[in-house]
Amino acid sequence: MDVTLLSIGLGAVVGLILALTGAGGGILAVPLLVFGLHLSIMQAAPVGLIAVGAASAFGAVLGLREGLVRYRAAALIGLTGMGLAPFGVRLARVIPNAPLTVAFSLVLALVAWRMFNQARRIPSGQTESVQTQTHLPCVLNPSEGRLIWTMPCAWALAGTGAVSGLLSGLLGVGGGFVIVPSLNRFTNLAMRSIFATSLAVISLVSVGGVAAAAWQGSIAWNIARPFAIGAIGALLLGRLIAARLAGARLQQAFAVTSGAVSLLLLARGMGWIAV
């Protein structure tokens, strides 16, 4: 099959996953490129980051229009992540492909396990409620609907950005699997707001990783462009059907799929399979 058409198709799979599962679903972009186009982790990482970042930016814009994005929190996390992403890109050029593949498989397995357990705790047809704890580092001001800024809050958000930025540059993941649990742990934001804010952060962090990779000349643009186009198009179409299909069962199915892919990546990284 033509590389361009295959790239568009694989990108469409990523966009659909993002639309149906929320932030964090784009972690399958790199495995799709590894197995579908036989790229190394270092080659696939910036391509996947472009697609996930572009698709997340579209989702973030829609979230801003709906007033769901906490833009100051997103800016702090995103700018911190942008600062660490180039360091991750530099590490990816030094570390051999096999250890990178094993590392990615372990991260993907963690994401799958966490998503499966989270989906199992949510009864069918219900959504997670807003946390009411006041001892969290970042809490909303009831009268303004904005986060109350304190030093513990700033440090928690900055630390989240540092981890997501490093992983974005190193493995080409958007970092939603780090950002969403962190915002859920450190803030009392509603889940819809957490997802929307996470998409805004991913789009910012992706800029740092992509810029660093482009500066070092490690982006296969002939694959990246159609891959991103497919992801954005499928994301927009997927939002139209997400309300009907999204739910705990779908999240669990995605988790099981991610777990299987992580095992394949582990086998590839260990040299047990050659595909």
C-alpha beads as a LAMMPS data file, in Angstrom:
LAMMPS data file: protein, C-alpha beads

275 atoms
274 bonds

1 atom types
1 bond types

-500.0 500.0 xlo xhi
-500.0 500.0 ylo yhi
-500.0 500.0 zlo zhi

Masses

1 110.0

Atoms # bond

1 1 1 0.000 0.000 0.000
2 1 1 1.126 3.575 -0.691
3 1 1 2.936 5.071 2.312
4 1 1 0.840 8.257 2.216
5 1 1 -2.479 6.402 2.233
6 1 1 -1.283 4.073 4.959
7 1 1 -0.123 7.056 7.036
8 1 1 -3.528 8.718 6.667
9 1 1 -5.272 5.504 7.692
10 1 1 -3.085 4.974 10.738
11 1 1 -3.511 8.610 11.726
12 1 1 -7.277 8.205 11.445
13 1 1 -7.116 5.334 13.942
14 1 1 -5.302 7.624 16.397
15 1 1 -7.825 10.442 15.926
16 1 1 -10.747 8.089 16.470
17 1 1 -9.165 6.687 19.629
18 1 1 -8.610 10.217 20.949
19 1 1 -12.242 11.126 20.246
20 1 1 -13.638 8.033 21.960
21 1 1 -11.301 7.625 24.925
22 1 1 -10.210 11.180 25.726
23 1 1 -6.756 12.507 26.493
24 1 1 -4.204 9.716 26.749
25 1 1 -5.618 7.641 23.907
26 1 1 -2.992 8.987 21.534
27 1 1 -0.334 6.819 23.178
28 1 1 -1.113 4.181 20.546
29 1 1 0.206 6.490 17.795
30 1 1 3.799 5.324 18.201
31 1 1 3.010 1.563 18.253
32 1 1 0.906 1.993 15.107
33 1 1 3.853 3.634 13.366
34 1 1 6.282 1.014 14.657
35 1 1 4.239 -1.964 13.481
36 1 1 2.433 -0.345 10.535
37 1 1 5.356 1.477 8.926
38 1 1 8.274 -0.336 10.617
39 1 1 9.757 2.814 12.160
40 1 1 12.038 2.825 15.178
41 1 1 10.832 4.457 18.397
42 1 1 13.112 7.440 17.709
43 1 1 11.638 7.874 14.201
44 1 1 8.043 7.277 15.279
45 1 1 8.125 9.525 18.372
46 1 1 8.094 12.963 16.655
47 1 1 5.626 11.793 13.990
48 1 1 3.224 10.573 16.648
49 1 1 3.743 13.755 18.638
50 1 1 2.816 15.919 15.643
51 1 1 -0.437 14.046 15.101
52 1 1 -1.399 13.891 18.770
53 1 1 -0.430 17.531 19.309
54 1 1 -2.401 18.778 16.307
55 1 1 -5.477 16.732 17.188
56 1 1 -5.248 17.854 20.828
57 1 1 -5.040 21.491 19.741
58 1 1 -8.343 21.136 17.888
59 1 1 -9.911 19.543 20.949
60 1 1 -8.502 22.256 23.209
61 1 1 -9.968 25.021 21.050
62 1 1 -13.393 23.405 21.335
63 1 1 -12.872 23.130 25.106
64 1 1 -11.958 26.810 25.326
65 1 1 -15.138 27.753 23.506
66 1 1 -17.104 25.759 26.073
67 1 1 -15.229 27.354 28.997
68 1 1 -13.788 24.038 30.176
69 1 1 -10.045 24.747 29.854
70 1 1 -8.256 26.111 32.928
71 1 1 -5.886 28.107 30.746
72 1 1 -3.561 29.399 33.469
73 1 1 -3.001 25.888 34.808
74 1 1 -2.551 24.631 31.236
75 1 1 -0.008 27.374 30.566
76 1 1 2.099 26.501 33.636
77 1 1 2.062 22.753 32.952
78 1 1 2.589 23.268 29.230
79 1 1 5.463 25.733 29.461
80 1 1 7.254 23.514 31.978
81 1 1 6.736 20.554 29.682
82 1 1 7.989 22.500 26.667
83 1 1 11.206 23.188 28.558
84 1 1 11.823 19.495 29.309
85 1 1 10.678 18.044 25.959
86 1 1 13.908 18.926 24.076
87 1 1 15.913 17.087 26.739
88 1 1 13.752 14.014 26.148
89 1 1 14.348 14.265 22.391
90 1 1 18.090 14.444 23.024
91 1 1 17.933 11.350 25.222
92 1 1 15.999 9.472 22.537
93 1 1 18.865 10.035 20.087
94 1 1 21.375 8.576 22.555
95 1 1 19.479 5.578 23.924
96 1 1 19.403 2.517 21.593
97 1 1 16.085 1.516 20.037
98 1 1 15.682 -1.741 21.998
99 1 1 15.700 -0.136 25.488
100 1 1 13.429 2.652 24.210
101 1 1 10.979 0.067 22.894
102 1 1 10.976 -1.779 26.216
103 1 1 10.469 1.505 28.099
104 1 1 7.553 2.430 25.862
105 1 1 5.971 -0.994 26.356
106 1 1 6.145 -0.597 30.144
107 1 1 4.591 2.880 29.997
108 1 1 1.816 1.585 27.742
109 1 1 1.169 -1.344 30.097
110 1 1 0.849 1.098 33.005
111 1 1 -1.619 3.222 31.047
112 1 1 -3.664 0.137 30.121
113 1 1 -3.798 -1.083 33.725
114 1 1 -4.780 2.327 35.061
115 1 1 -7.477 2.891 32.422
116 1 1 -8.978 -0.566 32.939
117 1 1 -9.248 -0.074 36.708
118 1 1 -10.636 3.425 36.318
119 1 1 -13.315 2.250 33.877
120 1 1 -14.249 -0.631 36.182
121 1 1 -14.906 1.781 39.052
122 1 1 -17.369 3.859 36.994
123 1 1 -20.844 2.280 36.739
124 1 1 -22.333 2.193 33.251
125 1 1 -24.098 5.414 32.307
126 1 1 -22.527 7.448 35.107
127 1 1 -19.758 10.014 35.101
128 1 1 -17.245 10.811 37.782
129 1 1 -18.275 13.572 40.149
130 1 1 -16.259 16.588 41.110
131 1 1 -14.034 16.119 44.123
132 1 1 -15.007 18.255 47.103
133 1 1 -11.875 17.906 49.229
134 1 1 -10.496 21.240 50.353
135 1 1 -7.084 19.847 51.372
136 1 1 -6.007 19.344 47.759
137 1 1 -3.123 21.532 46.522
138 1 1 -5.318 23.163 43.857
139 1 1 -8.979 23.897 44.554
140 1 1 -11.548 26.011 42.766
141 1 1 -12.752 29.293 44.168
142 1 1 -16.511 28.645 44.492
143 1 1 -17.425 32.242 43.690
144 1 1 -15.179 32.643 40.638
145 1 1 -14.855 29.112 39.321
146 1 1 -11.063 29.517 39.028
147 1 1 -8.226 27.688 40.753
148 1 1 -6.828 29.304 43.889
149 1 1 -3.084 29.694 43.304
150 1 1 -0.721 28.664 46.096
151 1 1 2.894 27.476 46.104
152 1 1 1.901 23.803 46.633
153 1 1 -0.470 24.130 43.692
154 1 1 2.199 25.689 41.470
155 1 1 4.751 23.023 42.388
156 1 1 2.277 20.192 41.761
157 1 1 1.349 21.521 38.327
158 1 1 4.954 22.298 37.381
159 1 1 6.028 18.787 38.384
160 1 1 3.265 17.352 36.220
161 1 1 4.530 19.398 33.291
162 1 1 8.120 18.288 33.814
163 1 1 7.238 14.570 33.729
164 1 1 4.887 14.893 30.750
165 1 1 7.420 16.993 28.812
166 1 1 10.266 14.555 29.381
167 1 1 8.154 11.576 28.304
168 1 1 6.807 13.486 25.308
169 1 1 10.254 14.165 23.962
170 1 1 11.631 10.745 24.826
171 1 1 8.772 8.500 23.687
172 1 1 6.595 10.729 21.495
173 1 1 3.554 10.494 23.769
174 1 1 1.336 13.470 24.429
175 1 1 1.458 12.946 28.174
176 1 1 -2.283 12.800 28.765
177 1 1 -1.837 9.612 30.793
178 1 1 0.292 11.683 33.215
179 1 1 -1.654 14.944 33.101
180 1 1 -5.175 13.551 33.576
181 1 1 -4.405 11.463 36.718
182 1 1 -2.319 14.323 38.150
183 1 1 -5.076 16.900 37.670
184 1 1 -7.554 14.431 39.121
185 1 1 -5.276 13.915 42.138
186 1 1 -4.167 17.502 42.783
187 1 1 -7.320 19.464 41.850
188 1 1 -11.073 19.295 42.335
189 1 1 -11.836 20.028 38.683
190 1 1 -14.644 18.140 36.957
191 1 1 -13.474 15.403 34.589
192 1 1 -14.675 17.277 31.505
193 1 1 -12.534 20.230 32.541
194 1 1 -9.587 17.941 33.290
195 1 1 -9.765 16.347 29.835
196 1 1 -10.076 19.727 28.089
197 1 1 -7.196 21.223 30.088
198 1 1 -5.088 18.143 29.393
199 1 1 -5.641 18.558 25.641
200 1 1 -4.452 22.163 25.874
201 1 1 -1.322 21.052 27.736
202 1 1 -0.608 18.259 25.243
203 1 1 -0.779 20.716 22.347
204 1 1 1.721 23.007 24.096
205 1 1 4.101 20.246 25.169
206 1 1 4.028 18.772 21.676
207 1 1 5.352 22.044 20.280
208 1 1 8.516 21.698 22.369
209 1 1 9.130 18.089 21.350
210 1 1 8.376 18.634 17.666
211 1 1 10.495 21.798 17.484
212 1 1 13.460 19.999 19.061
213 1 1 13.087 17.015 16.718
214 1 1 12.767 19.305 13.678
215 1 1 15.863 21.246 14.748
216 1 1 17.790 17.977 14.893
217 1 1 16.370 16.862 11.534
218 1 1 14.747 13.674 12.805
219 1 1 11.198 14.078 11.456
220 1 1 9.973 12.066 8.459
221 1 1 7.679 14.757 7.062
222 1 1 6.413 12.535 4.232
223 1 1 4.827 10.372 6.931
224 1 1 4.095 13.049 9.548
225 1 1 1.892 15.272 7.342
226 1 1 -0.606 12.624 6.172
227 1 1 -0.560 10.968 9.588
228 1 1 -1.569 14.271 11.232
229 1 1 -4.245 14.952 8.598
230 1 1 -5.797 11.536 9.221
231 1 1 -5.740 12.063 12.999
232 1 1 -7.401 15.488 12.867
233 1 1 -10.075 14.394 10.413
234 1 1 -10.974 11.295 12.404
235 1 1 -10.998 13.255 15.668
236 1 1 -13.579 15.689 14.321
237 1 1 -15.722 12.874 12.928
238 1 1 -15.262 10.801 16.060
239 1 1 -16.662 13.558 18.271
240 1 1 -19.990 13.157 16.469
241 1 1 -20.318 9.529 17.582
242 1 1 -18.387 9.681 20.852
243 1 1 -21.486 10.386 22.941
244 1 1 -23.121 7.165 21.684
245 1 1 -20.111 4.875 21.903
246 1 1 -17.961 6.236 24.749
247 1 1 -18.321 4.562 28.096
248 1 1 -16.753 2.206 30.615
249 1 1 -16.897 -0.811 28.287
250 1 1 -15.140 1.074 25.511
251 1 1 -12.476 2.282 27.942
252 1 1 -11.897 -1.295 29.078
253 1 1 -11.679 -2.526 25.484
254 1 1 -9.087 0.150 24.750
255 1 1 -7.168 -0.848 27.893
256 1 1 -7.106 -4.513 26.860
257 1 1 -5.944 -3.559 23.358
258 1 1 -3.227 -1.342 24.807
259 1 1 -2.102 -4.153 27.079
260 1 1 -1.792 -6.524 24.124
261 1 1 0.172 -3.939 22.138
262 1 1 2.494 -3.376 25.095
263 1 1 3.296 -7.096 25.127
264 1 1 4.087 -7.011 21.402
265 1 1 6.365 -4.016 21.916
266 1 1 8.085 -5.731 24.825
267 1 1 8.659 -8.825 22.691
268 1 1 10.069 -6.661 19.902
269 1 1 12.331 -4.727 22.257
270 1 1 13.649 -7.943 23.800
271 1 1 14.302 -9.378 20.340
272 1 1 11.753 -12.177 20.659
273 1 1 9.887 -11.112 17.510
274 1 1 11.097 -9.238 14.429
275 1 1 7.868 -7.565 13.252

Bonds

1 1 1 2
2 1 2 3
3 1 3 4
4 1 4 5
5 1 5 6
6 1 6 7
7 1 7 8
8 1 8 9
9 1 9 10
10 1 10 11
11 1 11 12
12 1 12 13
13 1 13 14
14 1 14 15
15 1 15 16
16 1 16 17
17 1 17 18
18 1 18 19
19 1 19 20
20 1 20 21
21 1 21 22
22 1 22 23
23 1 23 24
24 1 24 25
25 1 25 26
26 1 26 27
27 1 27 28
28 1 28 29
29 1 29 30
30 1 30 31
31 1 31 32
32 1 32 33
33 1 33 34
34 1 34 35
35 1 35 36
36 1 36 37
37 1 37 38
38 1 38 39
39 1 39 40
40 1 40 41
41 1 41 42
42 1 42 43
43 1 43 44
44 1 44 45
45 1 45 46
46 1 46 47
47 1 47 48
48 1 48 49
49 1 49 50
50 1 50 51
51 1 51 52
52 1 52 53
53 1 53 54
54 1 54 55
55 1 55 56
56 1 56 57
57 1 57 58
58 1 58 59
59 1 59 60
60 1 60 61
61 1 61 62
62 1 62 63
63 1 63 64
64 1 64 65
65 1 65 66
66 1 66 67
67 1 67 68
68 1 68 69
69 1 69 70
70 1 70 71
71 1 71 72
72 1 72 73
73 1 73 74
74 1 74 75
75 1 75 76
76 1 76 77
77 1 77 78
78 1 78 79
79 1 79 80
80 1 80 81
81 1 81 82
82 1 82 83
83 1 83 84
84 1 84 85
85 1 85 86
86 1 86 87
87 1 87 88
88 1 88 89
89 1 89 90
90 1 90 91
91 1 91 92
92 1 92 93
93 1 93 94
94 1 94 95
95 1 95 96
96 1 96 97
97 1 97 98
98 1 98 99
99 1 99 100
100 1 100 101
101 1 101 102
102 1 102 103
103 1 103 104
104 1 104 105
105 1 105 106
106 1 106 107
107 1 107 108
108 1 108 109
109 1 109 110
110 1 110 111
111 1 111 112
112 1 112 113
113 1 113 114
114 1 114 115
115 1 115 116
116 1 116 117
117 1 117 118
118 1 118 119
119 1 119 120
120 1 120 121
121 1 121 122
122 1 122 123
123 1 123 124
124 1 124 125
125 1 125 126
126 1 126 127
127 1 127 128
128 1 128 129
129 1 129 130
130 1 130 131
131 1 131 132
132 1 132 133
133 1 133 134
134 1 134 135
135 1 135 136
136 1 136 137
137 1 137 138
138 1 138 139
139 1 139 140
140 1 140 141
141 1 141 142
142 1 142 143
143 1 143 144
144 1 144 145
145 1 145 146
146 1 146 147
147 1 147 148
148 1 148 149
149 1 149 150
150 1 150 151
151 1 151 152
152 1 152 153
153 1 153 154
154 1 154 155
155 1 155 156
156 1 156 157
157 1 157 158
158 1 158 159
159 1 159 160
160 1 160 161
161 1 161 162
162 1 162 163
163 1 163 164
164 1 164 165
165 1 165 166
166 1 166 167
167 1 167 168
168 1 168 169
169 1 169 170
170 1 170 171
171 1 171 172
172 1 172 173
173 1 173 174
174 1 174 175
175 1 175 176
176 1 176 177
177 1 177 178
178 1 178 179
179 1 179 180
180 1 180 181
181 1 181 182
182 1 182 183
183 1 183 184
184 1 184 185
185 1 185 186
186 1 186 187
187 1 187 188
188 1 188 189
189 1 189 190
190 1 190 191
191 1 191 192
192 1 192 193
193 1 193 194
194 1 194 195
195 1 195 196
196 1 196 197
197 1 197 198
198 1 198 199
199 1 199 200
200 1 200 201
201 1 201 202
202 1 202 203
203 1 203 204
204 1 204 205
205 1 205 206
206 1 206 207
207 1 207 208
208 1 208 209
209 1 209 210
210 1 210 211
211 1 211 212
212 1 212 213
213 1 213 214
214 1 214 215
215 1 215 216
216 1 216 217
217 1 217 218
218 1 218 219
219 1 219 220
220 1 220 221
221 1 221 222
222 1 222 223
223 1 223 224
224 1 224 225
225 1 225 226
226 1 226 227
227 1 227 228
228 1 228 229
229 1 229 230
230 1 230 231
231 1 231 232
232 1 232 233
233 1 233 234
234 1 234 235
235 1 235 236
236 1 236 237
237 1 237 238
238 1 238 239
239 1 239 240
240 1 240 241
241 1 241 242
242 1 242 243
243 1 243 244
244 1 244 245
245 1 245 246
246 1 246 247
247 1 247 248
248 1 248 249
249 1 249 250
250 1 250 251
251 1 251 252
252 1 252 253
253 1 253 254
254 1 254 255
255 1 255 256
256 1 256 257
257 1 257 258
258 1 258 259
259 1 259 260
260 1 260 261
261 1 261 262
262 1 262 263
263 1 263 264
264 1 264 265
265 1 265 266
266 1 266 267
267 1 267 268
268 1 268 269
269 1 269 270
270 1 270 271
271 1 271 272
272 1 272 273
273 1 273 274
274 1 274 275
